[in-house]
Amino acid sequence: MKEELLVTARGNELIDPSLHIWTWEVAMYLFLGGLTAGVMIFAALMTVMRRDEETPFAAHRLALLAPIVLSAGMTTLFLDLEHKLFVYRFYTSFQITSPMSWGAWILIVIYPISIMQILSTFRSGYGVLAGFVDGFSIGRAVLDICERYRYEIAMVAIPFATALGIYTGILLSAFGARPFWNSGVLGPLFLVSGMSTAAALVALIARQHSEKALFTRIDLALIVAEVALVALFLVNLSTGSGQQIEALQSVLGGSYTLVFWVLFVGVGLLVPALIEVLEITGVNRSLALLAPVLVLIGGYALRQIMLDAGQESSWTHYDTQYNSELLERLHEENP
C-alpha cells in the first residue's frame, strides 16, 4: 500500500492570509470620484437656485474642476489595472447586475455633461479663454447653445452626479464576500462625504466672504449628516451576522481602530466641525482655512480605511499558510 500526502495551497501572496488586491490607487479614485460628484452637484444647484451673485465661484467657475479631478481619479484607477490594454472591454457590454459596469457607463455620460456645465458659464467664469473660443464660429455657436440651456444642463447634471457619488460606495457594498463592506449605508455615506469635500474645497478656494460663509455652513450640515451615517453604518454591522460583527471589531479595538477614530472621525469630522462652528459664531476665525483641509484629508481617509478593513474581512476562516518553496517543489516534481 502506497501512502501519499496531498498538500494544497493557494499560491497568491496577495490573497493569503488576507486580501490586499486594491491599494491606494483605488482609494484615491473613490475619493476623487466622490469629490467630482460634489463639485458637479454644487455647480448645478447654484444655477438652479439662481445664486450667481452670492456664489460667483461655485456658479461660474467650479464646474471646470469636475473633469480635471475625475480624470486624475481615472488615471489612478488605470494604474491599478493589471491588464491595462483590456480596459476597453468595460464598454463592449452592459451588465445590469454589475456595479462596475454601471460605474463605467456612468463615467462615460458624466464627461460630456461636465463639459456642457463648463461651457454654459464659460464666458462669465473664464472670459479670457472664452474670448479665444468665440474666435471660431463653431465655438461661439456651442457656447451660445450651452448658455441658452444652462438651467436644463444643470438639471441633468444633478441626478447623474448623484449616481456617480453613490456608485463609489455601492462599488464596495456589492461585494457580499466582504462583510465589512456589506452595508447599504455605504452608498449614501460616500455621496455625503463627497459633497462635504466639495463644499470644503469651495470654502477653501472661493474669494468672496459671503460664499465662503455659505459653504462653511453647508459643510457643517454635511459633516453632521456624515457622522449620523457613520453611526448607522456601525449599528448596521453590529446588528448583522456574526461575521459582520467580527468584521466590525477591526475598528472597535482591532488594527484600524486608531486611524478610524482619530484620523477619520476625529481629525476628518469632529475637529473641522468644531472649527466651523467657531467660525460661524464669530468666536474664532483664525483657523478658517484649516477646517476644509482637514475635511479633504478625512474624505480620503474614509475611503482608504474602508478599503483596507474590508479586504481583511471575510465570511470564512481557516488556517492557511503561503509557502512558495512548497509550490516550487510541486512544479519541479510535476513539470
N, C-alpha and C positions, 0 to 999 in steps of 0.2 A: 504494500500500500504506500503510495507516494503522497505525502502531505505537502501542500503549498500554502503559503501565507500571501493573501492578496491584500495589498495596501493601496488605497486610492487617496488622492489629494487634489484639491483644486489648485491649479498652478498659476494663479494670478495674485501677485502680492498686493495689488490694489483692492482686492476684494476681501482676503483673509488677513487679519481677523475681523476687520470692519471695512465697509465700502468707502473708498476715497477716490471716486472717479471724477467728480466735479470739484474744482478748486476755485481760486479767486476769480478766474475769468467769468464763470457763470454767475457768481455773486455780484460782480461788477455789472454784468449785463442786466440782471434783475433790478439792481439799484438804478441804473441809467434808464432802463425801460420805464420804471415807475416814475422817475423824475420827468421823463418826456411826457408821460400821460398827464402829470400835474401841470406842466407848462402849457400844454395844449388846452386843457380844461380851463385854466385861469385866463388865458388869452381869449378864449371863446366867450367865457362868462362876462368878461369886461365889455365885450362887444354887444352881447345880448342884453346886458343890463345898462348899456349906454353910459359907461363910467369913464369915457375918454379923458375928460378934463381932470378928474380926480386921480386916475391911474394912467398917466401917459405912457409909462414904460410898459406896463402889462398889456395895455390896449393896443399899442402901436409897434413895440419893439421886441416883446418877449417871445413871440412866435418864431422868430429867427433861430432861437436856441434849440427848438424841438428836433429838427432833422440833424443838427450838429451833434447833440447829445445822444440821439438814437443811433447815429452812425458810429459814434465811439463805442456804444454798447454792443452793436452788431460786430464791430471789429474784435472785441474781447471774446465774443461768442465764437467767431470764426477761428480765433486762436485755439479755442478749446476743442474744435472738431478734429477727430483723429484722421478722417479721410476727407480733406478739405475740397478735393475736386468733385466730390459727390453731393455737394450742398444743393445743387440744382434739383435733386430728387425730391426735396420737400415740395416742389411745385409741379411734380408730374401727376399728382393725385390730391384729393381732399378726403381725409379720413375723419368722419364726423365725430367719432368717439375718441379721437386723439387730441389732447391739449396742445401738443407740439404742432400738429397740423393746423389747428385753429390759429395758434400764435404766428406761424409762418405766413398765413394768408392775411391775418390782421396787419402784420408789418407791411405787406405789400400795399394795402389800402391806406395805411397811415401816412406813408411818404407823400403821395400826391395831395392828400388833404392838408398836411402840414405845409407843403409848398404853396397851396392856394391860400392858406391862412396868412402866410408871409406876404404874398403878392397883394392881398386885399388891403394891407396897411403899409405897403412898401413906400409909397410916396410920402405919407405923413411920418413914418418912422425912420426911413433911411433915404432922405431927399437926394443926397449926392449920388448914391448908387441908382436910385430910381431915375434920375436925370439921364444916366447912361443908357438905361433900358428904354427910356422914352425916345431915345435917338433912333430907334428902329420901329418901323410901323407895326410889325408883329408884336414886339414887346409892349408898345403903347396900347395896342388893342387888348392884349392879355391883361394888363394892369387895369384897364377900364372895366373889363368884364368882371374881374375879381373884386374890384371896389364896388361895383353895382350889386353884386351878390354877396357882399361881406357878411350880412346877417345870416343868410342861408348857409354859407360855408361854416360859420360858427356853430350853427345848429346841428350840422352834420358832424363836426369835429367832436362835439361833446360825447355822444354815445360811443364813437369809435375809440376815443382816447380813454374813456371809462373802461371799455373792453380790454384795451391794452394794459391798463393798470391792474385790473382784476386778474387777467390772464397770468401775470407774473407770479401770483400766488397760487392759482389753480394748477399751474405747471408742476408745483411741488405737491399740493394736496391730492392730486390724482394718482400719485404713486402709493397705492394701497399697501405695498410691501414694506413701507417705511412708516411705522406707527406714529412717529413724532410729527410727520407731515400730514397725517390722515385726519384733517380737520377742515370743515367748511368755513372756518373763520379766517383762514389764510388769505383767501381772495380779497375780502373787504379790508383786512389788515394791511395788505400790501398796497391797495389802492389809496387808503387814507394816509399811509406812510409816504407814498409817492407825492400826493398832494401837499403834505406837510413840508417835504423837502423843496417842492416848487415854490411854495409860499415863502419859505425861508430864503430861497435864492432871490426872489423879488425884493424882499426886505433888505437883503444884503447889497443888491446892485442898484436899485432904484434911487434916484437923487431927490425926488420931491418928498418932503417930510410927511405930507398927508398920505401919500401912497405907502411909504414905509410903515406908518402907524396903522393903516388899514390892514396890510398883510401881516403885520405883527399880531394883530387881534385875530385874524383868520388862522394864523399858525397856532396860536394858543388854543383856539377851539379845536383844531385838528389834533393837537397833542392830547387834549383831554379825551377826544374820541379814540385816539390810538391807545391810550392807557386802558380805556374800557374794553377795547377789542383784545388787547393782550391779556387782560383778566379773563375774558370769555374764552380765549384760547387755552389758558391754563386750566380753567374749570372744565372745559370740554374734554381735555385729555385726562384730567383727574377723575372724571366720572365715566370714562370709557372702559375699554377692555383691560385685562391685566397687562398686556404688552404696552398699551398706551400709557398706563400708569407707571410702568417701569421705565419707558422712554422719557417720561416727564422728569424722572429723577436726575437726568443729565443737567437740568437747570435748577434743581432743588436739592443741591448737595453734591451733584456729580461734577464732572470735569468742565462743564460750561457754566457753572453757577456764577463764578466771578465775572466773566465777561458779559453774561446776560444781564445780571442785576446792576453791576457797576458801570460797564461801558455803554450798554444799550439803554436800560431803564433809567439809571442814574444820570450819566453824562449826556445821553442822547434824548431824554424826555424830561425828567424832573428838573434838572438844573436849568436848561433853556426855558422851561415853563416858568420857573421862579424869576429868572432874569426878565422875561417878557412881562410878567405881572408887575415887577418893579418899574419897568419902562412905561407901561401903560398908565400906571397910577402916578407917575412922575416922581417916584421916590428916588430912583437911581437910573440915569440914562448912560452912564459911563461905560457900561458893558453891553450896550445895544448891539454892537457888531459881533459879539461873542456868541450870542444865542443862535443865530442862523447857522453859524459854522458848526456848532455842536449838534444841531438838528441834522445837518448833512452827514456828519460823522455817525450819528445814531442810525440814520437811514441805511447806510451801508452796513453798519454792524449788525442790524437786524437780519439782513439777507445772509451775511457770512455765517452768523451763529445758527440760523435756521438750516442753512445748507449743511454745515458740518455736523450739527447734532442729529439731523435727520438721517444722514448717511451712516451714522453709527448705530441707529436704532434698527431693530429687526423683529420680526414675528417669531422667528425660530432661533433657538440657542443650542449649540452643540460644540463639543470640543473639537478644534481643528488646529492643525499646525502646518504652516507652509514650509516645505523642505525642498529647496532647489536641488540638493545633492541627490535626493531620492528620485526626483524626476529625471535627472541626467543619467543615473544608473539604469532607470527603466528604459530610456531611449537607447542606451548602449546595448542592453540585452535584447531589445526588440527594435533593431534598426529598420 
